Amino acid sequence: MKRVYNFSAGPAVLPEEVLKEAAEEMLDYRGCGMSVMEMSHRSKMYQQIIDEAEADIRDLLQIPDNYKVLFMQGGASLQFAMIPMNFMKNRVADYIITGQWAKKAHAEAKLYGTANAIASSADKTFSYIPDCSDLPISEDADYVYICENNTIYGTKFHELPNTKGKNLIADISSCFLSEPMDVTKYAYVYGGVQKNVGPAGVVIGIIRDDMITDDVLPGTPTMMKYKTYADNGSMYNTPPCYGIYICGKVFKWLKNMGGLEVMKQKNEEKAKILYDFLDNSKLFKGTVEPASRSIMNVPFITGNEELDAKFVAESKAAGFENLKGHRTVGGMRASIYNAMPKQGVEDLVAFMEKFEKENA
Ligand SMILES: *Cc1c(COP(=O)(O)O)cnc(C)c1O
């Protein structure tokens, strides 16, 4: 068996310990004679799995009692519609456009009301986070929406926008559990787990109690109401049982590592190795303004498309997978999520140094 260093943006690398444990429990989960995949979601055994997962994520993020944790499906992309359907009471919302995912969420919200783009970094191909300290927030805005970490462009909000008292909603898909987070700053925050938390198929939402209501837009399907999930412990229907089980294992792994403060340190350390190299390289350069850099997704280029392609091909042959940039932007991107070991980043930098010498 050979494991590669997987720099995929998502689905992405998971902790090896978690995969091994899941493999050991595959045929017989803790003496019950079946896999978690085969188990009734109404069984005691499964209830314990989902309850423990919820308790552990609450513990990791120190989620206060007035917030509920929801396990959903449909990917982050279904949330783009669920958010306006549930929260756009005045049919007005403000969006900050920092990349593809914010753009898609904004476009979806327009199906339901007036979705204003109150700031954007499109002028410089989303290579920075705009100043959000004094934005023209709409008086009757139901919420202000951000994509907190921009997976494709490699930027991150290091400071949350001043929403002038409006509810903040954030897509944290690609920075979920990468560092501690003050949940109380958000009315609703969510992420697809396949970036930094687990296998594709699960979306976790953290919602403040007062946001959970029956007062949703007319025609909102039952399965797209947050209240349906909140009222039924995320089991109105069959949840993505196996995915939630793996997420639960990742939560335990994070707790064993020392929690999110430790993860933040590790992630910053890994990102620094790569950024320091990029800042000093004569061949490679990062594409993001330093103050807006993500510690999860690191895009870089050589400035020569042929050389980029050569790098992607040679790195793959050397055991570094998925370094090709997003199909819409080209270049390279290294996603260095929680489960990417420091050694993986060090080895990548050594490989880049070698490539730089050979192609000087
Ligand atoms: C990947 C990603 C999405 C889309 O996720 P799906 O689960 O494929 O719908 C949305 N937002 C962010 C920030 C992402 O990284």
The ligand as a MOL file (V3000), in Angstrom:
LIG
                    3D

  0  0  0     0  0            999 V3000
M  V30 BEGIN CTAB
M  V30 COUNTS 15 15 0 0 0
M  V30 BEGIN ATOM
M  V30 1 C -16.4760 23.2790 -2.3420 0
M  V30 2 C -17.1580 24.4900 -1.8610 0
M  V30 3 C -18.5260 24.7160 -2.1040 0
M  V30 4 C -19.3820 23.7570 -2.9210 0
M  V30 5 O -19.5720 22.5930 -2.2240 0
M  V30 6 P -20.5340 21.4270 -2.7670 0
M  V30 7 O -20.6340 20.5490 -1.5740 0
M  V30 8 O -19.8720 20.8080 -3.9340 0
M  V30 9 O -21.8410 22.0510 -3.1170 0
M  V30 10 C -19.0950 25.8590 -1.5900 0
M  V30 11 N -18.3750 26.7430 -0.8780 0
M  V30 12 C -17.0680 26.5610 -0.6290 0
M  V30 13 C -16.3200 27.5740 0.1700 0
M  V30 14 C -16.4180 25.4310 -1.1190 0
M  V30 15 O -15.1140 25.2560 -0.8750 0
M  V30 END ATOM
M  V30 BEGIN BOND
M  V30 1 1 1 2
M  V30 2 1 2 3
M  V30 3 2 2 14
M  V30 4 1 3 4
M  V30 5 2 3 10
M  V30 6 1 4 5
M  V30 7 1 5 6
M  V30 8 2 6 7
M  V30 9 1 6 8
M  V30 10 1 6 9
M  V30 11 1 10 11
M  V30 12 2 11 12
M  V30 13 1 12 13
M  V30 14 1 12 14
M  V30 15 1 14 15
M  V30 END BOND
M  V30 END CTAB
M  END
